[in-house]
Amino acid sequence: MSSLSRRAALVGLGAAIIVRPTPAPATEPRMLRLYQVTTGESFRDYYHNGEGYLERAWQRLNWFLRDHHEDVATNMDPALFDLLWTLQNRFLAVHHREVTININSAYRTERTNTQLLSEGAALNSFHKFGRAVDITVQGLGIYFLADRVREIGAGGVGIYWRSRFAHIDTGPARSWFQRM
């Protein structure tokens, strides 16, 4: 293969990765049960069939997790879906009950994020890149919720005490506490 065609192949492969995320290893279908607190919308569907992400569900999740201030969606990080699914399944395994995860905030445009800086939003928030959600689960405290996410060992976990939610993201592992 010439270097030109090899380069073209690598560029094509990179584009394919951007358009289609690599499916997470799974052996069973994965369902999410989510409720968007601000809009009152619900998502209860399979997003992964055990072999790969389901395109239609991925697009629906992108819209469900949109910036509701501007009605703008982005391609959310599918690892975030897997993190939410793992969290749901951990509650099911330990507490023997299904839970619905309440979404307080997900994707944010630059404009929305700037407006939220005074409320504690980070300048380079993972929300702007479709890699974060702020969540609650009815009947579970935010400290308990954050501890379960830390046990999974994926990404960042923040507790926002006054606002009563936990932030989770697919960035580097870290944790913090804010009284905002």
C-alpha positions, 0 to 999 in steps of 0.5 A: 500500500502506498503512503498516500493510500495508507494515509487515506485509509487512516483518515477514513478510519478516523472519520468512521470512529467519529461518526460511529463509536466503537461498541463497548464490550457487552453480552446482553442488551442494555436499557436506560431508564432516564427522566429529564427533570427540566423538560419532563421527558422520559427515555426508557429503551435499549441503546445497545443490543449486546453487540453494538450501539443502536443508531436510532436509540443513540440519536434519541439519547442525543436529543434527550440529553440536549441543551434545553436552554437552546434546544441544541443537541450534540453527539454524546459520548457513548461511554456516558451511556455505559456509565449510566447503565452500569450505575443502574445495574449496580442498584438493581444488583445490590438493592433489588430494584430498578431505578430511573436516573433523573437528569438535571443537566447534560449537554451545554452549548458554550453560551449556556455554559457561560451563563452558568459560570456564576452558579459553579459551572467550569469554564471547560466543562465536560458538559460542553463536549457531551461527556457529562450529566448532573443526576439524582436518583429518587430515594438515594442521597447524592453522597451515596450516589457519588460513592457508587459512581466512584466504586465503578471507577470511571471519570469524574464525580462531583457533589453539589450539595446546595443544588442536590445533585451529583455530576458524573463525566467520562473524563479523568478519574477525580472527585470534588465537593461544592456547596454551590 
